[in-house]
Amino acid sequence: MYQKKWIAYFMILPMLIFLSMFLFYPFLINIKNSFYHFENILDKTPIFIGIQNYKSMITDSIFIGSSENGLLGLYDGLIGHAGRKDSHGDDLRV
């Protein structure tokens, strides 16, 4: 039954290559790049600034406002939706 396990691994290989190329690698590169300051997209010598990008992000009023809106939207979509009625007075609950 398990003599031909290599066939299963061989069939999974294209998916693993695809995920590595288009999901894992860009994700890790973006995390690495978030610790650098780039003058432009073609900058060959970015400056390492550590977590300064994250510090400025969490103190930015626009980011705070959009985070609040995102959380309100999450609440409204998941929890607030439970007791609502549509325009005809019918329950929207499933």
PyMOL commands that set and color helices and strands:
alter all, ss='L'
color gray80, all
select helices_A, chain A and resi 5-33+52-58+61-78+80-83
alter helices_A, ss='H'
color red, helices_A
select strands_A, chain A and resi 36-37+47-48
alter strands_A, ss='S'
color yellow, strands_A
deselect
rebuild
show_as cartoon
